Amino acid sequence: MARILVIDDDTQLLKMLGMMLERAGHDPTLVSHGREGIDVAIKTPPDAAIVDVMMPDVSGHEVCRRLRANPGTVDLPILILTARAQPVDRSVALESGATDFMVKPVGPQELMAKLDALLSDEGRQERGQVITLLSLRGGVGVTTLAVNLAGALRSLQVPNITLVDLASNSGHVALQLRIQPKRTWTLLLDKSELAHGAVRSLLINHPSGIHLIAAPVTPTHDASLRETQFVAIADTLVRGSEFVIVDAPPVLNPMCIGALKASDRVLLVMTPEIASIQTTAATLRVLVNLGISGKKVHLLLNHPHGGGWLPKEAAERGTNRTISFSVPYDSQQNRALAQGTPLALGKLDSPLPSAMMSIAAAFKKA
Amino acid sequence: MKYTYTKNSIPADFFSNGHRVSCQVAVPVGGLSALLIDPLNSYLELEDAYISRINSPGEIVAHYSRAAIRKENILFLILAKREDGDPAGVSTLFRPAARRAFLTVRSFELRGTVETEAQTSPRDIMIQSVGRFIPLYEATATAALFPDTTFDGSLILVNKDQVEAFCIDE
């Protein structure tokens, strides 16, 4: 049994919802004004709330915003139930802090299924892992590895994976997943406070089940989230995801530093050639200066094209670190890129997805 | 003019050049179409009207329990259910052809299906159809200045006087 607060100015519907909830074994509190609903929720936080949008005194959006601003209800699961059924209504509801959104009229089974999902999400509350892939030398295949790591985790039946593309100079994660993003993290640039609904409203669902926060496709001038903004974003995402995979930009801008600080693991990607080894060695020193624990940094040696590489030992000598993971060249990667289907989401027996499956399995086990 | 009203009010989204009005409309047995077609009333009476600006159509900027909207200034209105517009539904005698249509009204593009006799031209539809509004089924409206902003409905009724371009497939 859960304590459910229902806020709706339609008193007939309110009674009906109350009966539905009681019949499902819950303990409903029914309130017909937004302002009163906020007071009740803050005074005695329920397990979940169902909130209408169109209410005369305080709108459902405002109810969400105020509950998110209160420490006692900041994580309260809120289901918006409204007759405003347009895509933009969903976005605004999630931006204002709602956890989920349903359109009236709604059947009892549908409503209870949604409520059960909200309550079980709330109960889970386990924190996932943030893994950032970084190379301060561009062109070493960071995006391909990030996408395929997410794909490999999905192929291992990990249910909730979020990919975040932090490129400010034309992001390619969406391209690799054949997604044309309409929403990108640039929408958060001028927000002083980040409600978790605003972050969740950016999530784009890929058919594989992977969620994406996309980067702008058009290069932007000096666009970067603040360090603290990204830490807050990661904190929001990690509550609803087993893994948050961050494709970091090849520059130590504030959002990249935020990603590194928020990460449980950093995969420092390099290729076995002199310039990459030198950059990686320098990056390791910078990470220490930034206070990033060496324990969470792993070196990943990538081979984005065939032949002409230095041996692995040279990379280890140059960086004075052990290479944790090695990903071989895969001739099928170019075709996968053109088709918009990451290898790790399809043909798992070729070299790149095989290697990524091993890495994913190691992280999953941890 | 007196109507026989059902007890039902239907939800509707009205769009003017600058605003979206989400409200309830008390409809007679002939559905919303009967109110729209009534030549003796220039206004529609709305209940529980929530007003948003077109550049931020999800945010509510005002609410009033009673409102009226001038029919000629409506660009289009969206209904979630087809039968809310026309409870009589489709005639069993007249089997219209469903044809894909594209219309522009000021600041919006509308895509959907019109049901007409085959070969009817857009001009004929505009001239011969009854009433001020053209029904567009399974339709989407896109704000021309904010193309990421779309509105869907089983039925969109488009004000003929506001139509700029009207295109259909053969």
Interface residues (C-beta under 8 A of the other chain):
Chain A: V53 M54 P56 S59 H61 A83 R84 A85 Q86 P87 V88 D89 S91 V92 A93 K182 R183
Chain B: P11 D13 S22 D48 Y50 P57 G58 E59 I60 H63 S65 I78 A80 D148 T149 T150 F151 D152
